[in-house]
Amino acid sequence: MPGPHVENSRQVNEDALKLLNVAGAYWRGDENRPMLQRIYGTAWQTTDELENYFGNWTKLVNGTRRLAENWIF
C-alpha cells in the first residue's frame, strides 16, 4: 500500500486521526467462517494537515455533486 507506515499505532497522533468507515466481511467470503471488521481511516502528522485534507475533500465532493446535478435531465 502507498504511503508512510508506522511500526506501532502509538506513533499516530490521535488528534490527527479520523475514522472514515467500518464494514464487516466474512473470512474468504464464506458466511460459515468468522466475521471480520474492516476499519477505514486516515492519519496525519498534525491536526492542521487533517483539517486541510478534509477541507479540500469537501470542496471536491461538493463541486462534483454540482457538476453531476447539471448533467441530470
mmCIF file of the N, C-alpha and C atoms, coordinates in Angstrom:
data_MODEL
# 
_entry.id   MODEL 
# 
loop_
_atom_site.group_PDB 
_atom_site.id 
_atom_site.type_symbol 
_atom_site.label_atom_id 
_atom_site.label_alt_id 
_atom_site.label_comp_id 
_atom_site.label_asym_id 
_atom_site.label_entity_id 
_atom_site.label_seq_id 
_atom_site.pdbx_PDB_ins_code 
_atom_site.Cartn_x 
_atom_site.Cartn_y 
_atom_site.Cartn_z 
_atom_site.occupancy 
_atom_site.B_iso_or_equiv 
_atom_site.pdbx_formal_charge 
_atom_site.auth_seq_id 
_atom_site.auth_comp_id 
_atom_site.auth_asym_id 
_atom_site.auth_atom_id 
_atom_site.pdbx_PDB_model_num 
ATOM 1   N N  . MET A 1 1  ? 0.836   -1.183  0.000   1.00 0.00 ? 1  MET A N  1 
ATOM 2   C CA . MET A 1 1  ? 0.000   0.000   0.000   1.00 0.00 ? 1  MET A CA 1 
ATOM 3   C C  . MET A 1 1  ? 0.881   1.248   0.000   1.00 0.00 ? 1  MET A C  1 
ATOM 4   N N  . PRO A 1 2  ? 0.441   2.300   -0.675  1.00 0.00 ? 2  PRO A N  1 
ATOM 5   C CA . PRO A 1 2  ? 1.238   3.520   -0.709  1.00 0.00 ? 2  PRO A CA 1 
ATOM 6   C C  . PRO A 1 2  ? 1.152   4.278   0.612   1.00 0.00 ? 2  PRO A C  1 
ATOM 7   N N  . GLY A 1 3  ? 2.101   5.125   0.816   1.00 0.00 ? 3  GLY A N  1 
ATOM 8   C CA . GLY A 1 3  ? 2.061   5.995   1.980   1.00 0.00 ? 3  GLY A CA 1 
ATOM 9   C C  . GLY A 1 3  ? 3.010   5.561   3.068   1.00 0.00 ? 3  GLY A C  1 
ATOM 10  N N  . PRO A 1 4  ? 3.286   6.500   3.953   1.00 0.00 ? 4  PRO A N  1 
ATOM 11  C CA . PRO A 1 4  ? 4.153   6.165   5.076   1.00 0.00 ? 4  PRO A CA 1 
ATOM 12  C C  . PRO A 1 4  ? 3.434   5.248   6.062   1.00 0.00 ? 4  PRO A C  1 
ATOM 13  N N  . HIS A 1 5  ? 4.179   4.400   6.699   1.00 0.00 ? 5  HIS A N  1 
ATOM 14  C CA . HIS A 1 5  ? 3.620   3.465   7.662   1.00 0.00 ? 5  HIS A CA 1 
ATOM 15  C C  . HIS A 1 5  ? 4.325   3.636   8.999   1.00 0.00 ? 5  HIS A C  1 
ATOM 16  N N  . VAL A 1 6  ? 3.672   3.211   10.052  1.00 0.00 ? 6  VAL A N  1 
ATOM 17  C CA . VAL A 1 6  ? 4.278   3.241   11.378  1.00 0.00 ? 6  VAL A CA 1 
ATOM 18  C C  . VAL A 1 6  ? 4.391   1.809   11.882  1.00 0.00 ? 6  VAL A C  1 
ATOM 19  N N  . GLU A 1 7  ? 5.359   1.588   12.734  1.00 0.00 ? 7  GLU A N  1 
ATOM 20  C CA . GLU A 1 7  ? 5.549   0.250   13.286  1.00 0.00 ? 7  GLU A CA 1 
ATOM 21  C C  . GLU A 1 7  ? 4.568   -0.043  14.409  1.00 0.00 ? 7  GLU A C  1 
ATOM 22  N N  . ASN A 1 8  ? 4.077   1.012   15.066  1.00 0.00 ? 8  ASN A N  1 
ATOM 23  C CA . ASN A 1 8  ? 3.202   0.827   16.198  1.00 0.00 ? 8  ASN A CA 1 
ATOM 24  C C  . ASN A 1 8  ? 2.155   1.943   16.188  1.00 0.00 ? 8  ASN A C  1 
ATOM 25  N N  . SER A 1 9  ? 0.923   1.646   16.507  1.00 0.00 ? 9  SER A N  1 
ATOM 26  C CA . SER A 1 9  ? -0.135  2.656   16.486  1.00 0.00 ? 9  SER A CA 1 
ATOM 27  C C  . SER A 1 9  ? 0.070   3.756   17.526  1.00 0.00 ? 9  SER A C  1 
ATOM 28  N N  . ARG A 1 10 ? 0.935   3.529   18.508  1.00 0.00 ? 10 ARG A N  1 
ATOM 29  C CA . ARG A 1 10 ? 1.252   4.584   19.478  1.00 0.00 ? 10 ARG A CA 1 
ATOM 30  C C  . ARG A 1 10 ? 1.990   5.752   18.833  1.00 0.00 ? 10 ARG A C  1 
ATOM 31  N N  . GLN A 1 11 ? 2.539   5.528   17.650  1.00 0.00 ? 11 GLN A N  1 
ATOM 32  C CA . GLN A 1 11 ? 3.245   6.592   16.937  1.00 0.00 ? 11 GLN A CA 1 
ATOM 33  C C  . GLN A 1 11 ? 2.285   7.538   16.221  1.00 0.00 ? 11 GLN A C  1 
ATOM 34  N N  . VAL A 1 12 ? 0.992   7.214   16.186  1.00 0.00 ? 12 VAL A N  1 
ATOM 35  C CA . VAL A 1 12 ? -0.001  8.022   15.484  1.00 0.00 ? 12 VAL A CA 1 
ATOM 36  C C  . VAL A 1 12 ? -0.531  9.101   16.416  1.00 0.00 ? 12 VAL A C  1 
ATOM 37  N N  . ASN A 1 13 ? -0.573  10.322  15.921  1.00 0.00 ? 13 ASN A N  1 
ATOM 38  C CA . ASN A 1 13 ? -1.151  11.441  16.667  1.00 0.00 ? 13 ASN A CA 1 
ATOM 39  C C  . ASN A 1 13 ? -2.664  11.263  16.678  1.00 0.00 ? 13 ASN A C  1 
ATOM 40  N N  . GLU A 1 14 ? -3.239  10.941  17.828  1.00 0.00 ? 14 GLU A N  1 
ATOM 41  C CA . GLU A 1 14 ? -4.676  10.641  17.891  1.00 0.00 ? 14 GLU A CA 1 
ATOM 42  C C  . GLU A 1 14 ? -5.546  11.854  17.595  1.00 0.00 ? 14 GLU A C  1 
ATOM 43  N N  . ASP A 1 15 ? -5.003  13.063  17.734  1.00 0.00 ? 15 ASP A N  1 
ATOM 44  C CA . ASP A 1 15 ? -5.759  14.263  17.383  1.00 0.00 ? 15 ASP A CA 1 
ATOM 45  C C  . ASP A 1 15 ? -5.817  14.477  15.875  1.00 0.00 ? 15 ASP A C  1 
ATOM 46  N N  . ALA A 1 16 ? -4.946  13.818  15.134  1.00 0.00 ? 16 ALA A N  1 
ATOM 47  C CA . ALA A 1 16 ? -4.898  13.951  13.682  1.00 0.00 ? 16 ALA A CA 1 
ATOM 48  C C  . ALA A 1 16 ? -5.334  12.649  13.007  1.00 0.00 ? 16 ALA A C  1 
ATOM 49  N N  . LEU A 1 17 ? -6.221  11.929  13.664  1.00 0.00 ? 17 LEU A N  1 
ATOM 50  C CA . LEU A 1 17 ? -6.718  10.644  13.175  1.00 0.00 ? 17 LEU A CA 1 
ATOM 51  C C  . LEU A 1 17 ? -8.221  10.755  12.980  1.00 0.00 ? 17 LEU A C  1 
ATOM 52  N N  . LYS A 1 18 ? -8.735  10.243  11.864  1.00 0.00 ? 18 LYS A N  1 
ATOM 53  C CA . LYS A 1 18 ? -10.173 10.295  11.621  1.00 0.00 ? 18 LYS A CA 1 
ATOM 54  C C  . LYS A 1 18 ? -10.641 8.953   11.087  1.00 0.00 ? 18 LYS A C  1 
ATOM 55  N N  . LEU A 1 19 ? -11.663 8.422   11.732  1.00 0.00 ? 19 LEU A N  1 
ATOM 56  C CA . LEU A 1 19 ? -12.301 7.192   11.287  1.00 0.00 ? 19 LEU A CA 1 
ATOM 57  C C  . LEU A 1 19 ? -13.234 7.531   10.138  1.00 0.00 ? 19 LEU A C  1 
ATOM 58  N N  . LEU A 1 20 ? -13.104 6.827   9.034   1.00 0.00 ? 20 LEU A N  1 
ATOM 59  C CA . LEU A 1 20 ? -13.910 7.121   7.849   1.00 0.00 ? 20 LEU A CA 1 
ATOM 60  C C  . LEU A 1 20 ? -15.096 6.182   7.684   1.00 0.00 ? 20 LEU A C  1 
ATOM 61  N N  . ASN A 1 21 ? -14.872 4.902   7.932   1.00 0.00 ? 21 ASN A N  1 
ATOM 62  C CA . ASN A 1 21 ? -15.917 3.925   7.658   1.00 0.00 ? 21 ASN A CA 1 
ATOM 63  C C  . ASN A 1 21 ? -15.563 2.610   8.342   1.00 0.00 ? 21 ASN A C  1 
ATOM 64  N N  . VAL A 1 22 ? -16.566 1.826   8.632   1.00 0.00 ? 22 VAL A N  1 
ATOM 65  C CA . VAL A 1 22 ? -16.358 0.464   9.113   1.00 0.00 ? 22 VAL A CA 1 
ATOM 66  C C  . VAL A 1 22 ? -17.229 -0.460  8.278   1.00 0.00 ? 22 VAL A C  1 
ATOM 67  N N  . ALA A 1 23 ? -16.774 -1.672  8.096   1.00 0.00 ? 23 ALA A N  1 
ATOM 68  C CA . ALA A 1 23 ? -17.527 -2.643  7.305   1.00 0.00 ? 23 ALA A CA 1 
ATOM 69  C C  . ALA A 1 23 ? -17.210 -4.043  7.807   1.00 0.00 ? 23 ALA A C  1 
ATOM 70  N N  . GLY A 1 24 ? -18.177 -4.906  7.702   1.00 0.00 ? 24 GLY A N  1 
ATOM 71  C CA . GLY A 1 24 ? -17.968 -6.293  8.082   1.00 0.00 ? 24 GLY A CA 1 
ATOM 72  C C  . GLY A 1 24 ? -17.808 -7.162  6.854   1.00 0.00 ? 24 GLY A C  1 
ATOM 73  N N  . ALA A 1 25 ? -17.048 -8.201  6.990   1.00 0.00 ? 25 ALA A N  1 
ATOM 74  C CA . ALA A 1 25 ? -16.845 -9.138  5.882   1.00 0.00 ? 25 ALA A CA 1 
ATOM 75  C C  . ALA A 1 25 ? -16.555 -10.513 6.467   1.00 0.00 ? 25 ALA A C  1 
ATOM 76  N N  . TYR A 1 26 ? -17.058 -11.524 5.802   1.00 0.00 ? 26 TYR A N  1 
ATOM 77  C CA . TYR A 1 26 ? -16.756 -12.889 6.229   1.00 0.00 ? 26 TYR A CA 1 
ATOM 78  C C  . TYR A 1 26 ? -15.376 -13.291 5.716   1.00 0.00 ? 26 TYR A C  1 
ATOM 79  N N  . TRP A 1 27 ? -14.678 -14.084 6.505   1.00 0.00 ? 27 TRP A N  1 
ATOM 80  C CA . TRP A 1 27 ? -13.361 -14.580 6.112   1.00 0.00 ? 27 TRP A CA 1 
ATOM 81  C C  . TRP A 1 27 ? -13.498 -15.373 4.829   1.00 0.00 ? 27 TRP A C  1 
ATOM 82  N N  . ARG A 1 28 ? -12.777 -14.932 3.812   1.00 0.00 ? 28 ARG A N  1 
ATOM 83  C CA . ARG A 1 28 ? -12.771 -15.538 2.479   1.00 0.00 ? 28 ARG A CA 1 
ATOM 84  C C  . ARG A 1 28 ? -14.156 -15.603 1.841   1.00 0.00 ? 28 ARG A C  1 
ATOM 85  N N  . GLY A 1 29 ? -15.063 -14.700 2.246   1.00 0.00 ? 29 GLY A N  1 
ATOM 86  C CA . GLY A 1 29 ? -16.379 -14.603 1.644   1.00 0.00 ? 29 GLY A CA 1 
ATOM 87  C C  . GLY A 1 29 ? -17.334 -15.729 2.003   1.00 0.00 ? 29 GLY A C  1 
ATOM 88  N N  . ASP A 1 30 ? -16.989 -16.539 2.961   1.00 0.00 ? 30 ASP A N  1 
ATOM 89  C CA . ASP A 1 30 ? -17.805 -17.692 3.357   1.00 0.00 ? 30 ASP A CA 1 
ATOM 90  C C  . ASP A 1 30 ? -18.556 -17.342 4.640   1.00 0.00 ? 30 ASP A C  1 
ATOM 91  N N  . GLU A 1 31 ? -19.893 -17.328 4.578   1.00 0.00 ? 31 GLU A N  1 
ATOM 92  C CA . GLU A 1 31 ? -20.685 -16.931 5.743   1.00 0.00 ? 31 GLU A CA 1 
ATOM 93  C C  . GLU A 1 31 ? -20.574 -17.911 6.912   1.00 0.00 ? 31 GLU A C  1 
ATOM 94  N N  . ASN A 1 32 ? -20.020 -19.079 6.676   1.00 0.00 ? 32 ASN A N  1 
ATOM 95  C CA . ASN A 1 32 ? -19.805 -20.039 7.754   1.00 0.00 ? 32 ASN A CA 1 
ATOM 96  C C  . ASN A 1 32 ? -18.495 -19.792 8.498   1.00 0.00 ? 32 ASN A C  1 
ATOM 97  N N  . ARG A 1 33 ? -17.702 -18.870 7.993   1.00 0.00 ? 33 ARG A N  1 
ATOM 98  C CA . ARG A 1 33 ? -16.435 -18.510 8.637   1.00 0.00 ? 33 ARG A CA 1 
ATOM 99  C C  . ARG A 1 33 ? -16.645 -17.280 9.514   1.00 0.00 ? 33 ARG A C  1 
ATOM 100 N N  . PRO A 1 34 ? -15.674 -16.971 10.350  1.00 0.00 ? 34 PRO A N  1 
ATOM 101 C CA . PRO A 1 34 ? -15.828 -15.823 11.259  1.00 0.00 ? 34 PRO A CA 1 
ATOM 102 C C  . PRO A 1 34 ? -15.976 -14.490 10.521  1.00 0.00 ? 34 PRO A C  1 
ATOM 103 N N  . MET A 1 35 ? -16.721 -13.580 11.144  1.00 0.00 ? 35 MET A N  1 
ATOM 104 C CA . MET A 1 35 ? -16.906 -12.236 10.609  1.00 0.00 ? 35 MET A CA 1 
ATOM 105 C C  . MET A 1 35 ? -15.697 -11.391 11.009  1.00 0.00 ? 35 MET A C  1 
ATOM 106 N N  . LEU A 1 36 ? -15.177 -10.632 10.060  1.00 0.00 ? 36 LEU A N  1 
ATOM 107 C CA . LEU A 1 36 ? -14.057 -9.728  10.297  1.00 0.00 ? 36 LEU A CA 1 
ATOM 108 C C  . LEU A 1 36 ? -14.559 -8.294  10.233  1.00 0.00 ? 36 LEU A C  1 
ATOM 109 N N  . GLN A 1 37 ? -13.852 -7.410  10.876  1.00 0.00 ? 37 GLN A N  1 
ATOM 110 C CA . GLN A 1 37 ? -14.205 -5.997  10.861  1.00 0.00 ? 37 GLN A CA 1 
ATOM 111 C C  . GLN A 1 37 ? -13.129 -5.232  10.109  1.00 0.00 ? 37 GLN A C  1 
ATOM 112 N N  . ARG A 1 38 ? -13.545 -4.486  9.084   1.00 0.00 ? 38 ARG A N  1 
ATOM 113 C CA . ARG A 1 38 ? -12.614 -3.619  8.361   1.00 0.00 ? 38 ARG A CA 1 
ATOM 114 C C  . ARG A 1 38 ? -12.800 -2.206  8.878   1.00 0.00 ? 38 ARG A C  1 
ATOM 115 N N  . ILE A 1 39 ? -11.712 -1.549  9.162   1.00 0.00 ? 39 ILE A N  1 
ATOM 116 C CA . ILE A 1 39 ? -11.752 -0.182  9.674   1.00 0.00 ? 39 ILE A CA 1 
ATOM 117 C C  . ILE A 1 39 ? -10.973 0.698   8.699   1.00 0.00 ? 39 ILE A C  1 
ATOM 118 N N  . TYR A 1 40 ? -11.652 1.692   8.163   1.00 0.00 ? 40 TYR A N  1 
ATOM 119 C CA . TYR A 1 40 ? -11.030 2.616   7.223   1.00 0.00 ? 40 TYR A CA 1 
ATOM 120 C C  . TYR A 1 40 ? -10.825 3.955   7.922   1.00 0.00 ? 40 TYR A C  1 
ATOM 121 N N  . GLY A 1 41 ? -9.651  4.517   7.780   1.00 0.00 ? 41 GLY A N  1 
ATOM 122 C CA . GLY A 1 41 ? -9.366  5.794   8.413   1.00 0.00 ? 41 GLY A CA 1 
ATOM 123 C C  . GLY A 1 41 ? -8.191  6.474   7.740   1.00 0.00 ? 41 GLY A C  1 
ATOM 124 N N  . THR A 1 42 ? -7.918  7.669   8.210   1.00 0.00 ? 42 THR A N  1 
ATOM 125 C CA . THR A 1 42 ? -6.787  8.421   7.703   1.00 0.00 ? 42 THR A CA 1 
ATOM 126 C C  . THR A 1 42 ? -6.087  9.082   8.882   1.00 0.00 ? 42 THR A C  1 
ATOM 127 N N  . ALA A 1 43 ? -4.784  9.178   8.807   1.00 0.00 ? 43 ALA A N  1 
ATOM 128 C CA . ALA A 1 43 ? -3.995  9.775   9.881   1.00 0.00 ? 43 ALA A CA 1 
ATOM 129 C C  . ALA A 1 43 ? -2.978  10.740  9.281   1.00 0.00 ? 43 ALA A C  1 
ATOM 130 N N  . TRP A 1 44 ? -2.754  11.824  9.986   1.00 0.00 ? 44 TRP A N  1 
ATOM 131 C CA . TRP A 1 44 ? -1.827  12.859  9.547   1.00 0.00 ? 44 TRP A CA 1 
ATOM 132 C C  . TRP A 1 44 ? -0.907  13.202  10.693  1.00 0.00 ? 44 TRP A C  1 
ATOM 133 N N  . GLN A 1 45 ? 0.166   13.882  10.396  1.00 0.00 ? 45 GLN A N  1 
ATOM 134 C CA . GLN A 1 45 ? 1.109   14.245  11.448  1.00 0.00 ? 45 GLN A CA 1 
ATOM 135 C C  . GLN A 1 45 ? 0.549   15.330  12.356  1.00 0.00 ? 45 GLN A C  1 
ATOM 136 N N  . THR A 1 46 ? -0.238  16.249  11.799  1.00 0.00 ? 46 THR A N  1 
ATOM 137 C CA . THR A 1 46 ? -0.797  17.336  12.599  1.00 0.00 ? 46 THR A CA 1 
ATOM 138 C C  . THR A 1 46 ? -2.292  17.474  12.324  1.00 0.00 ? 46 THR A C  1 
ATOM 139 N N  . THR A 1 47 ? -2.999  18.120  13.244  1.00 0.00 ? 47 THR A N  1 
ATOM 140 C CA . THR A 1 47 ? -4.430  18.370  13.039  1.00 0.00 ? 47 THR A CA 1 
ATOM 141 C C  . THR A 1 47 ? -4.643  19.348  11.888  1.00 0.00 ? 47 THR A C  1 
ATOM 142 N N  . ASP A 1 48 ? -3.716  20.268  11.679  1.00 0.00 ? 48 ASP A N  1 
ATOM 143 C CA . ASP A 1 48 ? -3.838  21.203  10.562  1.00 0.00 ? 48 ASP A CA 1 
ATOM 144 C C  . ASP A 1 48 ? -3.828  20.473  9.227   1.00 0.00 ? 48 ASP A C  1 
ATOM 145 N N  . GLU A 1 49 ? -2.957  19.475  9.088   1.00 0.00 ? 49 GLU A N  1 
ATOM 146 C CA . GLU A 1 49 ? -2.923  18.688  7.852   1.00 0.00 ? 49 GLU A CA 1 
ATOM 147 C C  . GLU A 1 49 ? -4.223  17.921  7.658   1.00 0.00 ? 49 GLU A C  1 
ATOM 148 N N  . LEU A 1 50 ? -4.767  17.371  8.733   1.00 0.00 ? 50 LEU A N  1 
ATOM 149 C CA . LEU A 1 50 ? -6.043  16.651  8.662   1.00 0.00 ? 50 LEU A CA 1 
ATOM 150 C C  . LEU A 1 50 ? -7.162  17.590  8.235   1.00 0.00 ? 50 LEU A C  1 
ATOM 151 N N  . GLU A 1 51 ? -7.265  18.748  8.864   1.00 0.00 ? 51 GLU A N  1 
ATOM 152 C CA . GLU A 1 51 ? -8.306  19.714  8.518   1.00 0.00 ? 51 GLU A CA 1 
ATOM 153 C C  . GLU A 1 51 ? -8.153  20.217  7.091   1.00 0.00 ? 51 GLU A C  1 
ATOM 154 N N  . ASN A 1 52 ? -6.933  20.438  6.653   1.00 0.00 ? 52 ASN A N  1 
ATOM 155 C CA . ASN A 1 52 ? -6.682  20.875  5.284   1.00 0.00 ? 52 ASN A CA 1 
ATOM 156 C C  . ASN A 1 52 ? -7.130  19.809  4.288   1.00 0.00 ? 52 ASN A C  1 
ATOM 157 N N  . TYR A 1 53 ? -6.812  18.551  4.582   1.00 0.00 ? 53 TYR A N  1 
ATOM 158 C CA . TYR A 1 53 ? -7.216  17.446  3.709   1.00 0.00 ? 53 TYR A CA 1 
ATOM 159 C C  . TYR A 1 53 ? -8.736  17.383  3.574   1.00 0.00 ? 53 TYR A C  1 
ATOM 160 N N  . PHE A 1 54 ? -9.443  17.426  4.690   1.00 0.00 ? 54 PHE A N  1 
ATOM 161 C CA . PHE A 1 54 ? -10.889 17.316  4.624   1.00 0.00 ? 54 PHE A CA 1 
ATOM 162 C C  . PHE A 1 54 ? -11.549 18.566  4.079   1.00 0.00 ? 54 PHE A C  1 
ATOM 163 N N  . GLY A 1 55 ? -10.925 19.724  4.253   1.00 0.00 ? 55 GLY A N  1 
ATOM 164 C CA . GLY A 1 55 ? -11.437 20.934  3.617   1.00 0.00 ? 55 GLY A CA 1 
ATOM 165 C C  . GLY A 1 55 ? -11.383 20.806  2.100   1.00 0.00 ? 55 GLY A C  1 
ATOM 166 N N  . ASN A 1 56 ? -10.255 20.340  1.592   1.00 0.00 ? 56 ASN A N  1 
ATOM 167 C CA . ASN A 1 56 ? -10.111 20.143  0.149   1.00 0.00 ? 56 ASN A CA 1 
ATOM 168 C C  . ASN A 1 56 ? -11.024 19.033  -0.343  1.00 0.00 ? 56 ASN A C  1 
ATOM 169 N N  . TRP A 1 57 ? -11.158 17.964  0.438   1.00 0.00 ? 57 TRP A N  1 
ATOM 170 C CA . TRP A 1 57 ? -12.006 16.833  0.051   1.00 0.00 ? 57 TRP A CA 1 
ATOM 171 C C  . TRP A 1 57 ? -13.470 17.276  -0.032  1.00 0.00 ? 57 TRP A C  1 
ATOM 172 N N  . THR A 1 58 ? -13.911 18.087  0.929   1.00 0.00 ? 58 THR A N  1 
ATOM 173 C CA . THR A 1 58 ? -15.287 18.578  0.937   1.00 0.00 ? 58 THR A CA 1 
ATOM 174 C C  . THR A 1 58 ? -15.552 19.454  -0.284  1.00 0.00 ? 58 THR A C  1 
ATOM 175 N N  . LYS A 1 59 ? -14.606 20.318  -0.612  1.00 0.00 ? 59 LYS A N  1 
ATOM 176 C CA . LYS A 1 59 ? -14.758 21.156  -1.799  1.00 0.00 ? 59 LYS A CA 1 
ATOM 177 C C  . LYS A 1 59 ? -14.861 20.296  -3.052  1.00 0.00 ? 59 LYS A C  1 
ATOM 178 N N  . LEU A 1 60 ? -14.059 19.257  -3.136  1.00 0.00 ? 60 LEU A N  1 
ATOM 179 C CA . LEU A 1 60 ? -14.073 18.372  -4.288  1.00 0.00 ? 60 LEU A CA 1 
ATOM 180 C C  . LEU A 1 60 ? -15.408 17.655  -4.406  1.00 0.00 ? 60 LEU A C  1 
ATOM 181 N N  . VAL A 1 61 ? -15.893 17.099  -3.308  1.00 0.00 ? 61 VAL A N  1 
ATOM 182 C CA . VAL A 1 61 ? -17.159 16.361  -3.325  1.00 0.00 ? 61 VAL A CA 1 
ATOM 183 C C  . VAL A 1 61 ? -18.310 17.293  -3.676  1.00 0.00 ? 61 VAL A C  1 
ATOM 184 N N  . ASN A 1 62 ? -18.353 18.462  -3.067  1.00 0.00 ? 62 ASN A N  1 
ATOM 185 C CA . ASN A 1 62 ? -19.436 19.402  -3.356  1.00 0.00 ? 62 ASN A CA 1 
ATOM 186 C C  . ASN A 1 62 ? -19.384 19.877  -4.798  1.00 0.00 ? 62 ASN A C  1 
ATOM 187 N N  . GLY A 1 63 ? -18.201 20.138  -5.311  1.00 0.00 ? 63 GLY A N  1 
ATOM 188 C CA . GLY A 1 63 ? -18.066 20.542  -6.713  1.00 0.00 ? 63 GLY A CA 1 
ATOM 189 C C  . GLY A 1 63 ? -18.484 19.435  -7.654  1.00 0.00 ? 63 GLY A C  1 
ATOM 190 N N  . THR A 1 64 ? -18.152 18.194  -7.321  1.00 0.00 ? 64 THR A N  1 
ATOM 191 C CA . THR A 1 64 ? -18.531 17.051  -8.152  1.00 0.00 ? 64 THR A CA 1 
ATOM 192 C C  . THR A 1 64 ? -20.042 16.897  -8.161  1.00 0.00 ? 64 THR A C  1 
ATOM 193 N N  . ARG A 1 65 ? -20.683 17.099  -7.010  1.00 0.00 ? 65 ARG A N  1 
ATOM 194 C CA . ARG A 1 65 ? -22.143 16.999  -6.944  1.00 0.00 ? 65 ARG A CA 1 
ATOM 195 C C  . ARG A 1 65 ? -22.793 18.051  -7.817  1.00 0.00 ? 65 ARG A C  1 
ATOM 196 N N  . ARG A 1 66 ? -22.274 19.281  -7.748  1.00 0.00 ? 66 ARG A N  1 
ATOM 197 C CA . ARG A 1 66 ? -22.835 20.346  -8.567  1.00 0.00 ? 66 ARG A CA 1 
ATOM 198 C C  . ARG A 1 66 ? -22.678 20.016  -10.049 1.00 0.00 ? 66 ARG A C  1 
ATOM 199 N N  . LEU A 1 67 ? -21.519 19.487  -10.415 1.00 0.00 ? 67 LEU A N  1 
ATOM 200 C CA . LEU A 1 67 ? -21.319 19.101  -11.807 1.00 0.00 ? 67 LEU A CA 1 
ATOM 201 C C  . LEU A 1 67 ? -22.290 17.989  -12.205 1.00 0.00 ? 67 LEU A C  1 
ATOM 202 N N  . ALA A 1 68 ? -22.478 17.012  -11.325 1.00 0.00 ? 68 ALA A N  1 
ATOM 203 C CA . ALA A 1 68 ? -23.370 15.885  -11.619 1.00 0.00 ? 68 ALA A CA 1 
ATOM 204 C C  . ALA A 1 68 ? -24.811 16.372  -11.752 1.00 0.00 ? 68 ALA A C  1 
ATOM 205 N N  . GLU A 1 69 ? -25.231 17.338  -10.924 1.00 0.00 ? 69 GLU A N  1 
ATOM 206 C CA . GLU A 1 69 ? -26.605 17.839  -10.991 1.00 0.00 ? 69 GLU A CA 1 
ATOM 207 C C  . GLU A 1 69 ? -26.850 18.535  -12.319 1.00 0.00 ? 69 GLU A C  1 
ATOM 208 N N  . ASN A 1 70 ? -25.837 19.150  -12.881 1.00 0.00 ? 70 ASN A N  1 
ATOM 209 C CA . ASN A 1 70 ? -26.008 19.822  -14.172 1.00 0.00 ? 70 ASN A CA 1 
ATOM 210 C C  . ASN A 1 70 ? -26.249 18.825  -15.295 1.00 0.00 ? 70 ASN A C  1 
ATOM 211 N N  . TRP A 1 71 ? -25.821 17.590  -15.127 1.00 0.00 ? 71 TRP A N  1 
ATOM 212 C CA . TRP A 1 71 ? -25.988 16.590  -16.173 1.00 0.00 ? 71 TRP A CA 1 
ATOM 213 C C  . TRP A 1 71 ? -27.306 15.843  -16.069 1.00 0.00 ? 71 TRP A C  1 
ATOM 214 N N  . ILE A 1 72 ? -28.033 16.013  -14.961 1.00 0.00 ? 72 ILE A N  1 
ATOM 215 C CA . ILE A 1 72 ? -29.313 15.310  -14.783 1.00 0.00 ? 72 ILE A CA 1 
ATOM 216 C C  . ILE A 1 72 ? -30.378 16.056  -15.563 1.00 0.00 ? 72 ILE A C  1 
ATOM 217 N N  . PHE A 1 73 ? -31.099 15.336  -16.397 1.00 0.00 ? 73 PHE A N  1 
ATOM 218 C CA . PHE A 1 73 ? -32.144 15.961  -17.236 1.00 0.00 ? 73 PHE A CA 1 
ATOM 219 C C  . PHE A 1 73 ? -33.484 15.873  -16.578 1.00 0.00 ? 73 PHE A C  1 
# 
